[in-house]
Amino acid sequence: GGPPPPRPPGRGRRSGAAGLGERTFVAIKPDGVQRHLVGEIIRRFERKGLQLVGLKLLQASEELLREHYIALRDRPFYSRLVKYMSSGPVVAMVWQGLDVVKTVRTMIGETNPAESRPGTIRGDFCVEVSKNVIHGSDSVESARQEISLWFRPEELTCWEDTAEHWIYA
């Protein structure tokens, strides 16, 4: 029992800096929502020890999705991707933790489910690249951009995770 040991200076989650305060954007795509995988996906990230700081269910507008996928606008599948992502509700989330961008990408698996290892989200739940259940930011910079696109600052909740001292040294 008792309170957790004091945290060393510079290790605070609320700093927004790299390390424990690093954040990433994750979206469960319409196929993941329709297949009732939301709880399973959240459970995996929670069990890993990541902290959920933002969550909402929404019907994403084509305008939002065009901005989100702007880097892919010249690819032949761009319009199909926007149409697919606007075809049903999406669960948008922000997760926080040590090296969270890399950790989440590893847990998600490869973009092409056929190349994803068993145990990853795509390896366990996906067959086809066009229905690959989930999106995760691919860098700290893209995470910052995607979080600000999908969430207003007041929609993100900083809270003290009392399990943190059982997860981080």
C-alpha positions in Angstrom: 0.0 0.0 0.0 0.9 3.6 0.4 1.6 6.3 -2.1 3.8 5.7 -5.1 7.4 6.7 -4.8 8.2 10.2 -5.9 8.9 10.6 -9.7 12.3 11.7 -10.8 12.5 15.2 -12.2 11.6 15.5 -15.9 9.6 12.3 -16.0 6.2 13.8 -15.7 3.5 12.6 -18.1 2.0 16.1 -18.4 5.1 17.6 -19.9 4.1 16.9 -23.5 7.8 16.2 -24.2 9.2 13.0 -25.5 9.3 10.1 -23.1 6.3 9.3 -20.9 4.5 12.4 -22.1 4.7 11.3 -25.8 1.2 11.0 -27.4 -0.1 9.3 -30.5 -3.3 9.3 -32.5 -5.2 6.1 -33.1 -8.5 5.6 -35.1 -10.5 2.5 -35.2 -11.8 2.5 -38.8 -15.4 1.9 -39.8 -14.8 -1.9 -40.3 -13.3 -2.2 -36.8 -16.3 -0.4 -35.3 -18.8 -2.5 -37.4 -17.0 -5.7 -36.4 -17.3 -4.8 -32.6 -13.5 -4.7 -32.1 -13.4 -1.4 -30.2 -13.3 -3.0 -26.7 -10.7 -5.5 -27.7 -8.4 -2.9 -29.2 -8.7 -0.6 -26.2 -8.1 -3.5 -23.9 -4.8 -4.3 -25.7 -3.5 -0.8 -25.3 -4.6 -0.6 -21.7 -3.0 -3.9 -20.8 0.2 -2.7 -22.5 0.3 0.1 -19.9 -0.6 3.0 -22.2 -2.7 5.8 -20.9 -5.9 6.9 -22.7 -6.2 10.7 -22.7 -8.8 11.3 -25.5 -11.7 9.2 -26.9 -14.7 9.9 -29.1 -17.0 8.2 -31.5 -17.8 10.2 -34.6 -18.9 10.1 -38.2 -15.9 11.7 -39.8 -16.6 14.3 -42.6 -15.0 13.9 -46.0 -13.4 17.3 -45.3 -11.7 16.0 -42.1 -10.6 12.8 -43.9 -9.2 14.6 -46.9 -7.1 16.7 -44.5 -6.1 13.6 -42.5 -4.9 11.7 -45.6 -3.5 14.8 -47.4 -0.1 13.1 -47.9 -1.9 10.3 -49.9 -3.9 12.7 -52.2 -2.0 11.8 -55.3 -2.3 8.0 -54.8 -4.9 6.1 -57.0 -6.7 4.8 -53.9 -7.1 8.2 -52.2 -10.8 8.8 -53.1 -11.8 5.2 -52.2 -10.0 5.6 -48.8 -11.9 8.8 -48.0 -15.2 7.2 -49.0 -14.5 4.1 -46.9 -13.4 6.1 -43.9 -16.6 8.2 -44.1 -18.9 5.2 -44.6 -19.5 4.7 -40.9 -18.5 5.7 -37.4 -14.9 6.0 -36.4 -13.4 5.8 -32.8 -10.7 8.5 -32.5 -8.3 8.2 -29.6 -5.2 9.7 -28.1 -2.8 7.4 -26.2 0.1 8.5 -24.1 3.2 6.7 -22.8 6.9 6.0 -23.2 7.7 5.7 -27.0 4.0 5.4 -27.6 4.1 6.1 -31.4 6.5 3.2 -32.0 4.8 0.9 -29.5 1.3 1.4 -31.0 2.6 0.9 -34.5 4.2 -2.3 -33.5 1.0 -3.5 -31.8 -1.0 -2.5 -34.8 1.1 -4.4 -37.4 1.9 -3.8 -41.0 -0.4 -1.8 -43.3 -0.9 -4.9 -45.3 -2.5 -7.5 -43.0 -0.9 -10.3 -44.9 2.5 -9.0 -43.7 1.4 -8.6 -40.1 2.5 -11.0 -37.5 0.0 -13.0 -35.4 -0.5 -11.2 -32.1 -0.8 -7.8 -33.8 -4.2 -6.2 -34.3 -4.0 -6.5 -38.0 -2.4 -9.9 -37.9 -5.3 -11.2 -35.7 -8.3 -9.4 -37.2 -7.5 -8.3 -40.8 -7.3 -10.0 -44.2 -7.4 -7.2 -46.8 -5.3 -4.0 -46.9 -8.4 -1.9 -47.8 -10.2 -3.1 -44.6 -7.3 -3.0 -42.1 -9.4 -2.0 -39.0 -7.1 0.7 -37.4 -4.9 3.7 -38.0 -2.0 4.8 -35.9 0.3 7.8 -36.4 3.6 6.9 -38.0 5.8 9.6 -36.3 5.8 11.9 -33.4 5.3 14.8 -35.8 2.3 13.2 -37.6 0.9 12.3 -34.2 0.9 16.0 -33.2 -0.7 17.0 -36.5 -3.4 14.3 -36.3 -4.2 14.9 -32.7 -4.7 18.6 -33.4 -6.9 17.8 -36.4 -9.2 15.4 -34.6 -9.2 16.9 -31.0 -9.5 20.3 -29.5 -7.1 20.7 -26.5 -9.9 20.8 -24.0 -11.0 17.3 -25.2 -7.8 15.8 -24.0 -7.7 14.9 -20.3 -4.5 14.9 -18.2 -5.0 12.5 -15.3 -2.7 10.8 -12.9 -2.4 7.1 -13.7 -2.0 5.4 -10.3 -0.6 2.2 -12.0 2.2 4.2 -13.6 4.8 3.3 -10.9 4.0 -0.4 -11.6 4.8 0.0 -15.4 7.7 2.5 -15.5 11.0 2.3 -13.7 
